[in-house]
Each structure stands twice: as C-alpha cells, then as structure tokens.
Amino acid sequence: MTEYQHYEFLAVDRPLSDDEQAEVRELSSRAVISDTAFAATYEQDDFRGDPDVLVESYYDAHLHVTSWGTHRLMIRVPRGDLDDAIAEEFEVTERVDVWSSEDHVVLDFVSEDEEPSESTGHDGLLSLLAGVRDEIASGDLRPLYLAWLSGYGTWERDEFAFDTSAEEELEPVVPPGLTQLTAAQTALAEFLRLDDDLLAVAAENSTPLQERLDPKALGAWVTDLPSADKDLLLLQVAQGQAAEARIEILRRFNGDTAAGSRTVGELLDQAAQRRA
C-alpha cells in the first residue's frame, strides 16, 4: 500500500490576503490554494509547514489524515466565544489538547489506529467537520465531549495508551443531546473512531436537547434564577468571562448542571458489557 499524507486547511472568518497566500505557497509546490482553502496530498515527501502555526495565524480548521492511521482535526474558536478553562476540562493526554493564542482558543483532536487506511477520498470532509466550530461557539459542548470520549476510547484498541491511574479520571460535564447529534458531530465521532457502544453508554446520562432555543422560555428561566446566581453570572461578564457565563447559562437551561459522576474505567467497562 502506498503511504500518503493529506493536509487541508480552511479559513472561515476571513479570507487570506494575497501576501498571506504567497507565504503559504512557499510551503508547498503541489497544494491547491485559494483565499479560503489549502489542500495537498504527499506520497514521498512531507509538508514543510507547521500546522500549529498556520492555524494560529491564518486558518480556522485543519485536517490531517495519513495512511498509517493518523486522524487529526484542529479547530480555532474566537476567545470571546469559548472560555479556555471550560475547554480544558475535556483535555486527554496526546488525544485532546487545548491552548490559547492572543485571539483564539485552539482545539486539537487526534485519533491513532494501527490499522492502515487505504482511503484517499477526503473531499468535503473538512467543511463538514468544521461545522462543530459554530456549534462550540454557540455554547454546544457536545463536540468537546465526543472528542474526550473518543480519546479515552483509544484504550479499547491500545492497552498501553494510558497509565492505569487514568481509570479513575471523572468524566467532564455530560452535555445534553448526545442521542441527537448533528451531522457535523456524527462525522466528528466517526473521524475520531468513537465506538458506538461507548457513545451509547455515555448518552445514558445525557438529557434531551431543547429542540430550539425559545427566547421566551429562556427569559422566564432567567427571571426565576436565584439572585445570587444572577449576580455571579453578571460578575463573570464584568470580568471579561462572557463566554463562560453564556455557556453556563445554556448548560443549566438545558438541564445540565453538574459534572459527570462516572469514571473512565466505569464507562469503558459498561461499554464492553453492552458490546458483549
């Protein structure tokens, strides 16, 4: 089987200038480049650029797929739309990484599999996966939870993926709507090789998602909040934590009020039992 690497980048919020496109072209002679996209496949040599730098500087989404089993997706979200402290709750060593630049929070999702891949058809995949960016920015934490779950799900394919102490790690907040995934979230789960049984077990603690955000219902819910809770949320906004306050409001409005109570070991054991 021929070895290959596929690199793709997507600019969503703003197109690259002519000078920026020229800088990117210096990194690859075979890439197809426009003001909003970059795509290149390598069979012999390697990409000369640094994806981390390109995402921090120019692009809002990045896809990397190899024939030896690497699946990587990077998403950057404006800092005003996602609090990095919330995103860091979903980090998994070498699988889910979060870091901040001056203007963005960068999410880095990686899945590795020893089974080689012969598929080279990636047309439209990044555009579909990039849909989770708007979902995360709107306060939907399902993509982050799916990435966290798939990260530890690696343990079922690779017994040496984590130290045994990771079995006692508690899951983060379980977002509502895990049985009602969007098309982008379903594609993300497949891309990160999330096992269906593991997802089904995790979804048992997920409340149904509101079909749509009803402004009147949300307004009535905010009116009924205890004064101390309102004061705390207003203080967060005043301290520049509007994104965190917004996510907290939507979390609680959807019935999602507490951190998950299950450990990684319990989730994996329950998934194995369900599979059997």
Buried (B, 14 or more C-beta within 10 A) or exposed (E): EEEBBBBBBBBBEEEBEEEBBEBBEEBBEEBEBEEBBBBBBBEEEEBEBEBBEBBBBBBBBBBBBBBBBBBBBBBBBBBBBBBBEBBBBBBBEEBBBBBBEEEBBBBBBBBBBEEEBEEEEEEEBBBBBBBBBEBBBEBBBBBBBBBBBBBBBBBBBEEEBBEEEBBEBEBBBBBBBBEEBBEBBEBBBBBBBBBEBBBBBBBEBBBEBBEEEEEEEBEEEEEEBEEEEEEEBEEBEEEEBBBBBBBBBBBBBBEBEEEBEBBBBBBBBBBBEBEE
